[in-house]
Amino acid sequence: MEEASDELADHWLSEALKAARIDRADWHPRRGVDENRHTIPAVYDYYGQLFVGNQSLEWAGMANLVGPALYAAFYELGFLPDLLRKAVERTFGPGSQRLAGRVAEVAGGWYESTFLRMQKKIFEDQATQHQAYVTGGISEIEELYRARIIDVATRDAWRQIDDGHRQGDKALVGLGNRALLFREQLDILGRFYAQMFRYHRPLGQLVTYVMTLVGAPSVPGAHSFPAQYPFAARLPGTRVSVRTPLAGGNIALFADRWKLIEHDTLPSYLAFIRDSPQPARKLIGEKVTKDRVRRYLLPAQAGRLAGTVLTGWRLDTGAARPSRRSPVSQPRRFDLTRRPSRASEGFAEGAGSQICMGPRGRPFEIEVLLPEEHTYRAWAEMAVMLSGPGDQPGRLTVQLPPMGIEACRAQLDTLSADWGFPADAAAAWYDGAKRRESGDRHYQTHVFTGSDVGPVHVEFQVAHHVRDREAVLTALFSWNYGESA
């Protein structure tokens, strides 16, 4: 089963690469931007053509719009080595040139290759699904689900996109694409942003915060993080705070990044393609050329950044602000013995999710109460309750910290006994994971389906980061309590 799953995923990846005119043998993220200068824009051009061919593929259109800004960021990573070199020399004196040069070279290359690896893994996951859909329709997505490459929520997202496209239901299309965007940001990218944040503390916090400050919004109508969520300091003994041009968060933290996407970037994008369909289609259909990238380079953004620094200060007399995430330090319990509601799960007004993270990203104890006196317990890195149709909570994702593939197999053995999927499934997945190490794939998911517990569907997804020999295990709970529940 695992070997057939690998063959199916590899088939659709190869078809996507062919459609994108990318030479599989020439895609090497660790070699940097120059070695991948033809592949990087080809990825975003492919996403653009997917959207132009079918405007219901909203994830692809958004990926194309953010592509030029990300491509500019790849080039701008050259500022980091210079910054580090000067910092080391000022700290340790004139005799530290060799150390400064070494630190700058290692850090600059690491961030550059990390971003490029992120791009490839997104393509391996999302392009595989999109190419299957545009070629064979929803039946090919169902095949990916039966092969355990995608989970039930991702399959249902594609069903929503397909049904919405045929019925002209934009809300249904949007709901499905939002689920694909959530998968991209949490399952694929979450691990890498966390690595960036923790890289050689406090360097990682500094670099990712600078990225948060200078990041240029590439979706028409969208705002940068500091513009949408500025840092404000309250004056002692008053209700007055000083709003600054600094960022009140860090995009490397999923809660902050998803908050910006959910409340600003995604609504702005949807408004753009809804209200200006022809300009949107024209822009997304353009090739990602140097001219399209140049407008997001730092020299082109200098005026905007200077204006923000000069005009971003103001007094605030206590107007309401969107709440920050709430890190948890005590065991967190989710009660799925009855249908969750926005009120029971503490959803903020206008929010489509509730995110739990431990202090400073540390794992925390979690407990999920299920019908029929079942309980799932784990030390999690993150837990996210996400809304579904009707804007009510519809699924719970519990993501564990990254682990080696041997440790992941041991975990799966235990889960198999506890949750009822085949006992030999873990060994089959492990054998497949070892085989993938000899190929060129960087990322692949596999889903283990447990026994349903009443109205709750239980799955465990392994996201295999092949080149890193690591896996991220995620428990997935979705439910259907029925209309009378």
C-alpha positions in Angstrom: 0.0 0.0 0.0 2.8 2.4 0.9 4.7 1.7 -2.3 1.5 2.3 -4.4 1.0 5.6 -2.5 4.5 6.7 -3.3 4.0 5.9 -7.0 0.8 7.8 -7.2 2.2 10.9 -5.5 5.3 10.7 -7.7 3.1 10.4 -10.8 1.2 13.6 -10.1 4.3 15.5 -9.0 6.0 14.6 -12.3 3.0 15.8 -14.2 3.0 19.1 -12.3 6.7 19.6 -13.0 6.1 18.9 -16.7 3.2 21.4 -16.7 5.4 24.0 -15.0 8.3 23.3 -17.4 10.6 22.5 -14.5 13.4 20.1 -15.0 13.2 17.8 -12.0 16.9 17.1 -12.0 17.8 20.8 -11.8 15.8 21.7 -8.6 18.3 21.9 -5.8 17.2 24.3 -3.0 20.4 24.0 -1.0 22.4 25.5 -3.8 20.8 28.9 -3.4 19.0 31.4 -5.6 21.5 31.6 -8.5 21.4 27.8 -9.1 17.6 27.9 -9.0 16.9 31.2 -10.9 14.9 29.4 -13.6 12.9 27.2 -11.2 11.8 29.8 -8.7 9.7 32.0 -11.1 8.5 28.9 -12.9 6.8 27.7 -9.7 4.8 30.9 -9.4 4.0 31.1 -13.1 2.5 27.6 -12.8 0.3 28.6 -9.9 -0.8 31.6 -12.0 -1.8 29.5 -14.9 -3.8 27.2 -12.7 -5.9 30.2 -11.5 -6.3 31.6 -15.0 -7.6 28.3 -16.2 -10.0 27.9 -13.3 -10.8 30.9 -11.0 -12.1 28.5 -8.3 -8.5 27.5 -7.6 -8.1 30.5 -5.4 -5.2 29.1 -3.4 -3.1 29.0 -6.6 -4.0 32.6 -7.5 -3.0 33.8 -4.1 0.3 31.8 -4.2 1.1 33.6 -7.5 0.5 37.0 -6.0 2.7 36.5 -3.0 5.4 34.8 -5.2 7.2 38.0 -6.4 7.5 39.3 -2.8 8.9 36.0 -1.7 11.3 35.9 -4.7 12.5 39.4 -3.7 13.0 38.2 -0.1 15.3 35.4 -1.5 17.5 38.0 -3.1 17.3 40.3 -0.1 18.8 37.7 2.2 22.1 39.1 1.1 21.6 41.9 3.7 21.8 39.3 6.5 25.5 38.3 6.1 26.5 42.0 6.0 24.5 42.7 9.1 25.9 39.8 11.0 29.5 40.6 10.0 29.3 44.1 11.3 27.6 43.0 14.5 30.3 40.5 15.3 33.1 42.9 14.5 31.6 45.6 16.7 31.1 43.1 19.5 34.4 41.3 19.5 36.7 43.9 17.9 39.1 44.2 14.9 40.5 40.8 15.5 37.3 39.0 14.8 37.1 39.3 11.0 37.5 35.6 10.4 34.8 34.7 12.9 32.5 37.4 11.5 33.0 36.1 8.0 32.2 32.6 9.0 29.1 33.5 11.0 27.8 35.6 8.1 28.4 32.9 5.5 26.7 30.2 7.5 23.7 32.2 8.6 23.1 33.8 5.2 23.3 30.5 3.3 21.1 28.8 5.9 18.2 31.2 5.6 18.4 31.3 1.9 18.3 27.6 1.4 15.6 27.2 4.1 13.2 29.5 2.1 14.0 27.6 -1.1 13.3 24.3 0.6 10.0 25.7 1.8 9.1 26.6 -1.8 9.8 23.1 -3.1 7.9 21.3 -0.3 4.8 23.5 -1.0 5.0 22.5 -4.6 5.4 18.8 -3.9 2.3 18.9 -1.7 0.0 21.4 -3.4 1.0 21.1 -7.0 0.5 17.3 -6.7 -3.1 17.8 -5.6 -3.8 20.7 -8.1 -2.4 18.8 -11.1 -4.4 15.7 -10.2 -7.6 17.8 -10.0 -7.1 19.8 -13.2 -6.3 16.6 -15.1 -8.8 14.2 -13.7 -11.2 16.1 -11.6 -12.5 15.2 -8.1 -12.2 11.5 -8.8 -8.4 11.9 -8.8 -8.5 13.7 -5.5 -10.6 10.8 -4.1 -7.8 8.5 -5.3 -5.2 10.5 -3.4 -7.5 10.1 -0.3 -7.9 6.4 -0.7 -4.1 6.1 -1.1 -3.8 7.9 2.3 -1.8 10.8 0.9 -4.3 13.4 2.1 -6.6 13.5 5.1 -10.4 13.7 5.1 -10.4 17.5 5.7 -8.2 18.0 2.6 -10.4 15.7 0.5 -13.5 17.6 1.7 -11.8 20.9 0.9 -11.5 19.8 -2.7 -15.1 18.6 -2.7 -16.2 22.0 -1.6 -14.1 23.6 -4.4 -15.5 21.3 -7.0 -19.1 21.6 -5.8 -18.8 25.4 -5.4 -17.3 25.7 -8.9 -20.2 23.7 -10.5 -22.9 25.4 -8.5 -21.5 28.9 -8.7 -21.2 29.0 -4.9 -18.3 31.4 -4.0 -18.6 30.8 -0.3 -18.1 27.1 -0.7 -15.2 27.6 -3.0 -13.6 30.0 -0.5 -14.1 27.6 2.4 -12.3 24.8 0.5 -9.4 27.0 -0.5 -9.0 28.3 3.0 -8.5 24.7 4.1 -5.7 24.3 1.6 -4.1 27.5 2.8 -4.3 26.3 6.4 -2.6 23.0 5.3 0.2 25.0 3.6 0.8 27.3 6.6 0.7 24.8 9.4 1.6 21.4 8.0 4.3 22.4 5.5 5.7 25.7 6.6 5.1 25.7 10.4 8.2 23.6 11.1 10.5 25.9 9.1 9.3 29.1 10.6 9.8 27.6 14.0 13.4 26.7 13.1 14.0 30.2 11.8 12.7 31.7 15.1 14.9 29.4 17.2 18.0 29.6 15.1 21.0 30.6 17.2 18.9 32.5 19.7 18.6 35.5 19.8 19.6 35.7 16.2 16.5 33.9 14.9 14.1 36.1 16.8 15.9 39.2 15.4 16.0 38.1 11.8 12.4 36.9 11.7 11.3 40.1 13.4 13.1 42.2 10.8 11.3 40.1 8.2 8.0 40.9 9.9 8.9 44.7 9.9 10.0 45.0 6.3 7.7 42.4 4.6 5.9 44.1 1.7 2.2 43.1 1.1 2.0 41.8 -2.4 -1.8 41.3 -2.4 -3.6 44.5 -3.6 -5.4 46.1 -0.6 -3.5 44.0 2.0 -1.4 45.5 4.8 2.0 44.7 6.2 2.1 43.2 9.7 3.2 46.5 11.5 0.4 48.4 9.7 -2.3 45.8 10.8 -0.9 44.9 14.2 1.4 47.6 15.5 3.2 47.4 18.7 1.7 49.7 21.3 3.1 50.6 24.8 0.7 51.7 27.4 1.6 54.8 29.5 1.8 53.9 33.2 -1.2 54.8 35.2 -3.3 55.7 32.2 -5.6 54.2 29.5 -3.4 55.9 26.9 -1.0 53.9 24.8 1.6 54.9 22.3 1.2 53.2 18.9 4.5 52.7 17.2 5.6 51.7 13.6 7.0 48.4 15.1 5.3 45.1 14.7 3.3 43.7 17.6 4.2 40.1 16.7 6.4 37.9 14.6 5.3 36.1 11.4 7.5 33.1 12.3 5.0 32.3 15.0 2.0 30.5 13.5 -0.5 32.3 15.7 0.7 35.7 14.5 1.1 34.7 10.8 -2.3 33.1 10.6 -3.9 36.1 12.3 -2.6 38.4 9.6 -3.7 35.9 6.9 -7.1 35.3 8.3 -8.0 38.9 9.2 -6.2 40.9 6.4 -4.4 39.1 3.6 -7.0 36.5 2.7 -10.0 38.9 2.9 -8.1 41.5 0.8 -7.2 38.8 -1.8 -10.8 37.6 -2.0 -12.1 41.2 -2.4 -9.6 41.8 -5.2 -10.5 38.7 -7.3 -14.3 39.3 -6.6 -14.4 43.1 -7.2 -11.8 43.3 -9.9 -11.9 40.0 -11.7 -10.4 41.1 -15.0 -7.4 43.0 -13.5 -6.9 40.2 -11.1 -6.8 37.6 -13.8 -4.5 39.8 -15.9 -2.0 40.3 -13.0 -2.0 36.7 -11.9 -1.5 35.6 -15.5 1.6 37.7 -15.9 5.0 36.0 -15.9 7.0 36.5 -12.7 9.8 38.6 -14.3 12.4 40.8 -12.9 10.2 43.8 -13.3 7.4 42.2 -11.2 9.9 41.2 -8.5 11.8 44.5 -8.5 8.9 46.5 -6.9 9.2 44.4 -3.8 13.0 44.8 -3.3 14.1 47.0 -0.4 15.2 50.0 -2.5 11.7 50.1 -4.0 10.2 49.8 -0.5 12.4 52.5 1.0 9.8 55.3 0.7 7.0 53.2 2.2 9.2 52.1 5.1 10.5 55.7 5.7 6.9 56.9 5.7 5.8 54.3 8.1 8.7 55.2 10.5 7.8 58.9 10.3 4.0 58.7 10.5 3.4 55.4 12.4 3.4 57.1 15.8 0.1 58.0 17.5 -1.7 58.1 20.8 -4.4 55.6 21.4 -7.0 56.4 24.1 -8.1 52.8 24.7 -9.8 51.7 21.5 -10.4 48.0 21.2 -7.7 45.9 19.5 -7.7 42.4 18.2 -6.6 40.1 21.0 -3.2 38.5 21.0 -2.8 34.8 21.0 -3.1 33.2 24.5 -0.1 30.9 25.2 -1.0 28.0 27.5 1.2 26.8 30.3 -1.4 24.5 32.0 -2.7 21.3 30.5 -5.3 22.2 27.9 -8.5 20.1 27.6 -10.7 19.9 24.5 -14.2 18.4 25.1 -15.5 16.7 22.0 -18.0 14.6 23.8 -20.5 17.1 22.6 -20.5 19.5 19.6 -18.1 22.3 20.2 -19.3 25.9 19.7 -17.6 29.2 19.2 -18.5 30.1 22.7 -17.3 26.9 24.3 -14.0 27.1 22.5 -13.4 30.8 23.1 -13.4 32.0 19.5 -12.8 35.7 19.2 -15.3 37.8 17.3 -14.7 37.5 13.6 -12.0 34.8 14.1 -12.3 31.5 12.3 -9.8 29.7 14.5 -8.6 29.3 18.1 -4.9 28.6 18.4 -3.1 27.2 21.5 0.7 27.4 21.8 3.0 26.8 24.7 5.1 29.6 26.2 8.0 30.4 23.9 6.9 27.5 21.6 7.5 24.8 24.3 5.5 21.6 24.1 2.5 21.5 26.5 0.2 18.8 27.7 -3.1 18.4 25.9 -6.1 16.2 26.5 -8.9 15.5 24.0 -12.1 14.0 25.6 -14.0 12.0 23.1 -17.4 10.1 23.1 -17.6 6.6 24.6 -15.1 7.5 27.3 -12.1 7.7 24.9 -9.3 10.2 25.6 -6.3 11.3 23.5 -3.3 12.7 25.4 -0.1 14.1 24.1 2.6 16.7 24.6 1.8 19.0 21.7 3.6 21.9 20.1 0.4 23.4 18.8 -3.4 22.8 18.8 -5.7 24.6 16.4 -9.5 24.5 16.4 -10.7 25.6 12.9 -14.2 26.6 11.9 -16.1 24.9 9.1 -19.4 25.4 7.4 -21.7 27.7 9.3 -18.6 29.3 10.9 -18.8 26.8 13.8 -15.8 24.7 14.9 -15.4 21.8 12.6 -12.0 20.2 13.2 -9.2 20.0 15.7 -5.5 19.7 14.8 -3.0 18.6 17.4 0.6 18.9 16.1 3.4 17.2 18.0 7.1 18.4 17.9 9.2 17.1 15.1 10.9 13.7 15.7 13.1 11.2 13.9 11.5 8.7 11.7 12.4 5.9 14.1 10.7 7.6 17.0 7.7 8.3 14.7 7.4 4.6 13.9 7.4 3.8 17.6 4.6 6.4 18.2 2.6 4.9 15.3 2.9 1.4 16.8 1.4 2.7 20.0 -1.3 4.7 18.2 -2.2 1.6 16.1 -3.0 -0.4 19.3 -4.9 2.5 20.9 -6.9 3.7 17.9 -7.5 0.7 15.7 -5.5 1.1 12.4 -3.6 -1.9 11.0 -0.7 -3.0 13.2 1.7 -3.4 10.2 0.9 0.2 8.9 3.8 1.8 10.9 6.3 -0.7 9.5 5.1 -0.1 6.0 5.3 3.6 6.4 8.8 3.4 7.8 10.0 1.2 4.9 8.6 3.7 2.5 10.3 6.6 4.4 13.6 4.9 4.1 13.1 4.3 0.3 12.3 8.0 -0.2 15.7 9.0 1.2 17.4 7.7 -2.0 15.1 9.9 -4.3 14.7 13.6 -4.9 11.5 14.2 -3.0 11.6 16.6 -0.1 8.1 16.2 1.4 5.3 13.8 1.5 2.3 13.1 3.8 0.7 9.8 4.9 -2.5 9.4 6.8 -3.5 6.6 9.2 -7.2 6.4 9.9 -8.4 5.2 13.3 -11.7 3.9 14.3 -14.5 6.6 14.5 -15.5 7.4 18.1 -19.2 8.2 17.8 -19.5 11.2 15.5 -15.8 12.0 15.7 -13.5 10.9 12.9 -9.9 10.2 14.0 -6.8 10.4 11.8 -3.1 10.6 12.3 -1.0 12.4 9.6 2.7 12.0 9.2 4.4 14.8 7.3 7.7 13.4 6.3 10.5 15.9 5.7 12.7 13.6 3.7 16.0 15.4 3.5 15.9 16.3 7.2 15.1 12.7 8.2 12.3 14.1 10.4 8.6 13.6 10.7 5.8 15.7 12.2 3.0 13.7 13.6 -0.4 15.3 13.8 -3.6 14.1 15.4 -6.7 15.1 13.4 -10.2 15.2 14.7 -13.3 16.1 12.7 -16.9 15.6 13.5 -20.5 15.4 12.4 -22.9 15.4 15.3 -26.0 15.7 13.0 -28.6 18.4 13.0 -30.3 17.2 16.1 -27.2 17.2 18.3 
